[in-house]
């Protein structure tokens, strides 16, 4: 098995790439969920479809209760694992 050490420059590169990737998707989601509803209607078919869509407006608020339950079950399973 070939083991290779990751240099500091590679870590900075991959870290920066992941931050840029995440920021791009967050910006796209923010535009889709919030900003597109606040700007005037567009003649572009894709932007008009995004503005008229209601799915992503409700996606995050409806996902939060599921996230709370998942985090609780994760915490509960870690407590059971530690004390078993």
C-alpha positions, 0 to 999 in steps of 0.5 A: 500500500502506498501511503502519501502525506498531504502537504500543507499546500494541498490542504489549503487548495482542497479547503479553499475549493470546498469553501468556494463550492459550498458558498456557490451552492449556498448563494444559489439556494439563497437566490432560489428560496428568497431573493427570486421572490423579491425581484420583479418578474423576468422574461427568461424562462428559467428565472421565471420558473424559479420565481414561480416555484414554491418547493424550495421556499418550504424545503428548509423550514420543513426540514428543520424538525426532521434535523432536530429529531435526527440530532436527538437520535444521534445524541441518544445513540452516542449516550447508549454507546458510551454507557454500554 
